[in-house]
Every structure is written in C-alpha cells, then in structure tokens.
Amino acid sequence: MATYTSDPRSNGKLGQPNAAHCVDSACDSLHIVGDELRKFLAHEIPTKILMRQARDVVLLSGPTGAGKEKVAAACHEAARLALGRSGELVEVNCANLGRGLFESELFGYRRGAFTGADRDYPGLAKRADNGTLVLDEIQALEPQDQARLLRFLGEREYRAVGDDKMRSCTALVVLSTNRDLRAMVRDGSFRRDLLDRAIAKIALPSLYERRQDIGELAQAFALEAGRDITNEPFYGLTRRARTDVETAVMRTKEVSVRRLREIIRNTVFLNAADNLPEALESEMVLPSLESELAFHPSDRASQDVTELEHEFDSLMGLSRLHEIAARHNVSPTTLRLLCRTLHSMIAEMGDQPRSYRNVVERANRLLKIALWLVSGAQTQAGFRRYFGTLDADIPTKSVAHQIYYDVFPREEAAQ
Amino acid sequence: MSTGHYEVTSEVAYDLMQDHMDVMLELLNGPKPQAEIARRLGSDATLQRMLRHGLIGADGTTAWAVAEVYHQLRQEGMLSFLERYVLPALTASMQYDVQLGDTLTTLQMDYLKVPNAQGCLRHGPVQRFIERIAEISDLPAQGPVYRLTVLVVGTSRVDPRNLPLEKAVLEHVRSAAIQRTSSTEKDHAVLSQIDCLADRTRHDAILTVISDFSKLFSSYKISDPSTANYHLTVASHWRQSDPTQAEEQPC
C-alpha cells in the first residue's frame, strides 16, 4: 500500500509521493483556478482523505455553483497520485435517479432479477472500486435508499440485486450536497446515522469567502471566452476591471462561480460585437456589472475602505513572510507552504480581531519555521543549533518541538 | 530619444508598467538592444504591445524609454496596490530581528504640526522631492546599478497614541491608503512610490535628497503624536545585489 508524507522536504526519492505535490498536480490537471481554493484543498484533501487512506466517507458541502464537481474530481485525482489508486471516478446524481432505481444502479443486478433486467449489470460500486464514488445531491435520496446506503457505507459490502454473492468495495465515497443536512436531520428528512457516517467533512467556501480568487477566476473565464472567439492575442481583463468584478461580487455576496463565469463570458461576447479589443478595461465591463450585480463605480471607494480595515494586517503578515523568504533563500515552493500555513493560522483565528499583533505573532512563528526549513535540520536539537549560529533567540525545546510538528505533522505508519 | 514626463493614463498601459517594471527601469537607465528587451519581456508580442501603447520606442534594433519619468496613478484596488507594490518595499525598509545582509534601508518617520495639514504637502514639497530624485536617477551611472525604491507616506489622520515605530508606520500607511480612496480627503494624504536604478553615487545622492526633504519640516516636528496634525514617513530600500533566486529545494 502506498504511503504518503507531508514532509515538505521529501522529494519522492524514497518513492513516497508528497501530499501537497499530489494535490497541486490534481488541481493543475483539472484546471482549478484560484489560489485561495487551492490552498484550501492543499489542507483539506491530505487531512480528510489522504491521511486516512481514502477509507473515511467524505461529506462535500457547498453552495450551488461553488465547484463541488471539480473538487470531487480533485479528491479522486489526488488519491490516485498519492495512494496509487487505480479505479475510476464514478459520479451519480441522486436527484436524477428514477424512483426505485438507486439500489440496482449502485449495486448492479443479475439478468432476470426483475422485469427488464435482460443482462447482468455490474453497478456503479463495482466500477468505482479502488477509485471514487461521488453521490451528488445526496439529500435527494429516498428514505429507504438512505438505509441501503447506510448499510453499504458501514460494511463496504453489498450484494447485486438478484445475486447471492457478497462483494466488497474500496471506493473513496464522497457524498455531495448544497443543503444543510443537519437541518434536514432535525426535520426528519435525512438520517442522522447516515450523516454521522460521513466522518470527513469538506465545506467548500463560497466565492464571497475567497475574495482573492475572484479576480483570478474572472480573468480565467475572460481568457476562455476570448479563445472561443479569436486566435488573436487577447489579454482578458485589466487590473482595474478585475478589481471592479471583485468589488461587485463582494458586495452582492450571492454570486456563485458558475454565475461569475456566465457574467464574464457574456461581457466578453458583448464587447466582441465589432472586434474583440486587446483587453477589456473597466469601462467595458461596467455595464454588465451594473445590470447583473447592481455595481456602481462609487462602490469602489467604500469597498477599498472595508478591505483596508479588515485585510491590512493579514497583508502585512504575508508581506513580511515574503521579505524573510527573500533574505534567507527560502525557495518558492517552501514560501508557498509558509503562506498557506499563515492563511490557515489566520483562518483559525475566526472572529478574533485580526489585529496587527495577532497576525504578526503568527508571522514571527512562521519566521522560525522558514528558518527551520532553510537550515535543513533533521532534529529539534539541530534546529536549535542552527538558530545559535544566527545570533538570534534560541527557541526552547518545547517551542522547537511545537514548530517541528507544525511543519511535519505526524505521519500514519505504513502497513 | 526620451523627453520629460510620460503620464500613464490607460489601464492597459498601467498593467504593462506594473508587470514589467524591472524592464522599464533598465530602459530608463539607457537604450537596450530590442532583442534583449523582447527576451526580458518574455515575448516579442509584449514588446509590440508596449510600443503600441507608447511606453517605449524602438527602431528595429534598439529600444528606449520615451520619457525620463513615468508617472502613473493607481489603476487597481487599493488593497492589491498595497499588497503588490507598497508593502513589499515598506517591509523591506523596516528592520526586523534578522540581519539585512546586502540591502540598505532607511526609515524616517515624523509627527508634524503644520499650518495647513489639508493638502499642504502633496502638490508642493512632495512633487519637488520626486523631481529631484528623477534628476539624480538620470545622472550617468558610475558602477553597478540596482533597484532603489523610495516611499513617501503622509496623512492628516494621525493616530494619537504613542505606538512603537513598526506599529505606527503600519497604521500610518493604512490611514493614508484610506484617505487616498476618499474623493473628499484624497489630497490630504500622500502615498507615492518612486522606483529607479541606482549605483552607490546615486544612492547616496538620493539619501541626501531624503534628508533635505525631512529638514524642510524641522520647525514643525513634534514628539507628541496626540498634538500632531500630520504624519510623514519616508522610507528607502536599496538592494545591492540581484534579487535572490533560490534554487528549487526538494519539497
């Protein structure tokens, strides 16, 4: 069985694929755009799937149009790369299944098992074996099908309809939904024990919750639309235009990724009526933003102020990380790891005031992590010695211990 | 080949300047072979774009800057402007608990009580300060040149608390940035960045200009922020080597 390591200094020399690299590769192959989302997945997929050898059932939740389908595909691809899983990605929309067809579709059937069963059908569980089974719109399952699924998720064994033989399935199971399943449990329309079976939960952030991805996504959608229109160079949206899109989305709060794509594509096609310009400036984008998202140029200033009040301290932390990295020859890969860690730390702060002190304390801690990585120390003692050569404060053993496990989370033992 | 000032007005030209600042600084230092510039820009198509937007001139073999000074107003959100442009220079100018190595930085922060805090600095002293730096950056280089960044941050929104230097500077930048986004207060604040290439001689001359600029306000300087009506910071950052490009470490 393949094992993986989260050791950022592992380079696969010993045949151990690196989790972060696998997630990155998966995101690249699926053209997943957005640094914030990729950072999110770089944390979630290893901790919720890879570390668990893809054995735990995953509940993937998120608003409509947030990209759950792509994320599920990323989970599958990352598991394939990191754990050597060779099975297919199988997706089924539970809302589209006809009444009474869930069991036969999922588990398969023998010829003659029921009227119309004129051949053997292996079923989706068999197809997904050692791969990934995504059950989309899980909230749409009828109660009796929820019970059948529960049994399957418990034992990972099933019988095809009309068959005596028990089969096992090692698929990574992802239950996907845009609904609040806890609320559905409360009102009795979803089984609590089925919800409890989904031990690993990945809650996809909405576009509003990942501000920094908005401009990047808008640009990607613009370039995609440009390629549909012309082979001539098209540079997408200017920075001003991207900022306006970002402001418009942040003020609306209800725009999904799918809706953003629709708006941007329509904007590009509108402006291509005579001849697609080299790039779309803000004046060209404003009419669409006004009509679709009620945006007005006067919104720019107030959005700037809002962001300066709330995001400035985070920016300072990140800016300092970059400066530290440049001074200590920290590689770009390691710097990305540090930025992700700082983002996670900031996210963990939740509703705490994001004061300068809070963020910079964390940045200071990351300074030590950065230096650890640069030092190449293999042990905490080695790290402390390296610090001594810098004439900086030598961390105590407990701090070195803590920092070590921040960077190198404990790995599960290979079997 | 180059004359006076160039006002960058279009969004596309602004983006090109921001994306290729290092190349523009090289051209401000003198004409370069066109092929080399195309290579530095990443493609001939980008060179052609810059030509189309009048940012540079070229005659088929040589490319040159069309002006001695390029002036551009921010054409993006304030947060991304700070993130990509201002804060990297500012954090580099602020000494932390690590040796700086081969960079030279200065940071001068003053609380002032000036007769006309509203708009007193932006169009007068700061403008002349920028022009003097531009004149110096035009002098012939006498040694290797590296990027020198000078930041001027001023705001009439003074934080009255006696904060530690680092915290005070950051609050100062935040206040200036907020004022600059306001149509009624924007002239009460300054948030200007000047980039040029400097050898040792130019660097020292620019430090003298910074010192002279600070001396302009000697009679207005006070130590108690609670009675100040203007907050002024000038920071400089000069790397005496090429930006370190670490090899990709196994990760």
Interface residues (C-beta under 8 A of the other chain):
Chain A: P8 R9 S10 N11 K13 N18 A20 H21 G215 P233 Y235 T238 R239 R240 A241 R242 T243 E246 T247 E278 A279 E281 S282 R300 A301 Q303 D304 V305 E307 L308 E309 E311 F312 L315 M316 L318 S319 R320 H322 E323 I324 A326 R327 H328 N329 V330 S331 P332 T333 T334 L337 Y356 L367 L373 L390 A392 D393
Chain B: S10 E11 V12 Y14 D15 Q18 A45 R49 Q75 E76 G77 M78 L79 S80 L82 E83 L87 P88 L90 T91 A92 Y96 D97 V98 Q99 L100 G101 K167 L170 R174 A177 I178 T181 S182 S183 P243 T244 A246 E247 E248 Q249 P250 C251
